[in-house]
Amino acid sequence: MGDFSKVMAVSTVMTQSVISFMTGSASGPGQQFFLGGIYEAIKFSAPAFIFGILFSTVRTHPGATLRGYPTFMRNRWHVLFVPSILWTTIYLLLMPQLQQHHHYRNWQGFCWQFINGNAAPHLWYNVMMLQFIIIMPVFWWLCRFVQHRPRRGIIVFALALLFELCWHFTYKVQIFHGPEATNWYLVDRIFPSFLIFGVSGTLFWAFYQKLAPWLMQHWLAQLACWLVFLYIVTANFFSYGFPVRLTNAPYYLPSMVFYNLSSIGLVATVLLYLQKYGNQWLPAIHWIATYAHRSFLGHVFWLYWCWHGLGLVAPHMPLVIKFPLLVAATIILSFAFAYGAHCGWSWIKRLLGAGRLKNG
């Protein structure tokens, strides 16, 4: 479940990045509305990733407490934090033109851009995601708190949903086209903005035996709800007219909470049916998910060069060819490099280990 959510999230976020590159050069309302419609439909990537991470982490650490936190963080340091540091450094030093919200001009500015996710268009999300890793003991405790107590689970979910709706309503009024749009932009990269999805991942594992059959039984109702919410969020997005601006499709609107929850429910249901019928792609999904985060970190690097290379080789390529080609190239290069880097580092470690044994 967690792996499938992460794979879906990474694939869709890479597609979103391709759309963000292409929207500015789209030559007419038809192309812009086409790209904008796809962008809005797959605008569930960040919530799905948070859901998947929390589901997997709680599932693989049954009964975990603060005593196991240092070991957990040492492992996460190597798996998540080190790649984040390396890729952020690459973006700031080699591709400073990708920075968001001003550029650094001194070492203080460099450090600020490094830690706040402004080094590249997608790193704001990575900063937010790492916060969930840091506060993981809260979700371990939450899982124990609601375990075998459905009433507690319902109350926790209701409170989290109420908080998220209030939080997003405040964002809509104050930040989204509001008076604090430029001053409070960092609100989109702190964990409360996605808290409901972390809580949902935790609760789904805590009540997996009851929720999984329920989702499969009500798949048609889920699909109907998803279509209704998709219509609402898409109509709201296009109500701002032409030119289509992707900034008018933030995660932090009350309607997006329900759309993202319904999307996560459908993703989970698809995976449950794949498991039920023993789909042959399940091992591949697990393998791909291992490199999902590292591929996500580097995908804008590969997209940038693919975009400029394609512009030089075929500047007038039709949108219907250019769009899927860029998506496929970005996904393939990102995962290929992540896997190659893993193999290369494993080979170096074996070499160093063999050298130490020989010297010993």
C-alpha positions, 0 to 999 in steps of 0.5 A: 500500500505504502509503496504503491502510493509512493510510486503513484505520487512520484510519477504524478509529481514528475508529470506536474513538473513537466507541465510547469515547464510547458505551460509558459510556452503553450501557444493558445488557450486550448493547449493551456487548458489541456495541460492545466486539466491534467495538472489539476487531475493529478494534483494529489501527489504530495498528499499521496506520498505523505500517506504512503510514507506514514502507512509504510513507516508505522507498518514496518515499526510495530510498537515503536517508541522513543527508545527506537528513535535514534536507530530509526533516525540513523537509518533515515539519515542515510536513506533520506537526508543525505540524498536531500543534502547532496541534491540541494547542493547540486541545484544551488551550485550548478543550477542556481537559475532554478531557485524560487523566491529570490536568489542567494547573494551571500553565504547567509542567503545560500544557507537560507535557500538550502534549508527552506526548499527554495533551491529548486521548484520541487524541494519545498515538498521535500522540506515538508516531508522530512518534517514528518520523518522527524516527528514520527514518534508522534504517529507511532504513539497515535497508532498505539492510542487508536489500536483496536479502538475504532471510536478513538480512530473516528474522533482523531480523524474528525479532529484532524480533518476539522483542523485541516479545513480551518488551516486551509480556509485561513490559507485561502483567505490570507495567502491565496490571492490574499494580503499575505501572499508574499510574506507567508509563502513558507506556510506551504512547506510546514507539516500542518498543511498535510497533517490530515494525510499523515493521520490518514496513513497511520489510521489506515494501517491501524484499522487495515483489516476493517478499512481494506474490505470496506474500500473494495466494497464501495469502489463505485461510490468512491469513483463517483465522489472522486469525479464530483470533487474533480469537477469542483476543483477543476471548475474552481481552477479554470474560473480564473480564466486565461492565461492558465496559471498553475499557481491558481491550483494550490494544495491548500484549499478546503476543496482540495482536502476532499479531492486528495482524500478521495484520490488516495482512497482510489489509489488504495483500492486499486492496489487492494485489487492488485493484491487480491488477484496476485498481480505480477507487477507487485514485486516491480512496484516494491522495487521501484518504490525503493528509489522513489524519493531519490528519483524525485529529488533529481527529476528536475535536474534531468527534466531541465536538460531534456527540456532544453535539449528537445528545444534545440533538436525539435523546437516545433514538436507538437504538444501531443508528442512532446508532452509524453516524451518529456514525461517518459524521459524524465521518469526513466532518467531519474530512476535510472540515475537513482539506481545507478548511484545506488549500485555505484555506492554499494560497489565503493563500499564493498571495495572499501570493506575489502580493503580494510579486511586486507589491511587488517 
